[in-house]
């Protein structure tokens, strides 16, 4: 493995030297961010190669307004909120799910199935599943929605905050940050949507898109492939994760997503409103849609004062550039979502990075 | 007498078992004493009278609230002995006596209590430590989560051994006696009912046998600590913080079982921050490092011991750094806690 790493490292060095300018590569996925930091990958890259952490951590990109809606539901005595662990510490306008947890109606679940089980076990309450995540977690949500339909489990519903990766990448390039030279594309999401899905980014924006796995050697070889493309001046679509990712992806998972959800315009932290970027339950499943059941809707909400998570997510600044980083905002007392989630860029910087 | 016959029929703890009456006496004599038998305890005095070989002792206490009570590789009883014994051991002493306090929730199954007490007796017996006095309290339902245990312990300080942060110097080697993260990942996996939990096993073990042998047969050990909560990361950061020196370790030399690594990766934990209950970190002078390593490796609890890094000069602020498998470097932060609730 070290041979492969050394070779890729040498090739990256040569390419970056030849290019001679600042190269900005965005890793879109939070799991990549963590692996890059945990393995000290930045420390072995040339100085003019900059890795930007993109909008690939579901907790981080979730709009403030969505969090506020969840908190509003947590205040109801007739509801149980079932959420993935990372969400509970994200601060909303008033407190977080963690502060509401004292009311005992906030339950951390490891899977959507656990949330559905909660509904079965608590027939007197309505269980609201906080359904966030990209194409990786959406199929699991779709499965429980179908199970709830089949089993007529009326006291279960979901608040869909599910998001799509491609529209976010388009929005980034066309509106927010034109300085991104290439994307290291997410391995898990690609396993579902297929690496072919990134072809439009390559074609329309002329940016290399390379799918990589999460082992350090896979990441470094992915970066190496990007550098090769940049030095030849030809953007290509390539998957370096062939053991897991195919061109067409997981058709069954795509089908169940399509069956249950439809893309609508949605709000993202930092990126604002992105057309057709958020998944809403289709009308035939509307009885399981928490926003319809409780007549609530996600408002574009004001973000926390001083918090620059939005700019971090767009790769416009690095976490230490934010005035709150490490002072008012730490993993113990996070202000912004990028510090809350273990896959957030700020948390990774704080945990593994040296002060700038 | 009628009362006592009735009491033996109870299969659950009642509030009255802590009431100081017949029921309590029965609980102590029938369930607690038999597995822990020794002359001092059998006196059942208000205090234990100890004749110690030396006037210089280490004295410590710890409380145990682990959930689940029984886990692969141990249980709350074994943990309550090992935890306190290990605190005495890494301070450079030979543990000799423990106290045992039980706080039991109304309704707790006596059968489970018996199992826990048997485990306490077995673990303490294995390393020649007596449980010399104790206390039992019962509390109403909801006031405790089934059973909590406190143990305090006394150890005789070994002659000519004085372990202290202040002795640590640049160039000293860092030794660990085996794989890290086993205990914490076992507990969390069992709590979360993760499928591969059966392959994980806590490392919970009393270290005094090994540490005493190490301290008596080698020189050059400057400091020891057991990396329990906060794991190896916390212990190394304490060393850096207390000495104003930095620590560098190599990922490739830190022993981790693949299944533990897989479980930690899956749940998003850094294995360096995961708790251990049968490990110590020793800081030793460079010239004695190999000898210490070989003593460890000849002991059942140190077979997988490794030299994992060194103490180095501080460049800017005292730091713990790890050289990763790929030759990169990153900081190992003091963990911020709360990752794993109630692991010990």
Interface residues (C-beta under 8 A of the other chain):
Chain A: X1 X2 X5 X34 X37 X38 X39 X40 X41 X42 X43 X44 X110 X216 X217 X220 X330 X331 X332 X342 X343 X350 X351 X352 X353 X354
Chain B: X192 X268 X270 X322 X323 X324 X325 X326 X327 X328 X329 X330 X331 X333 X336 X337
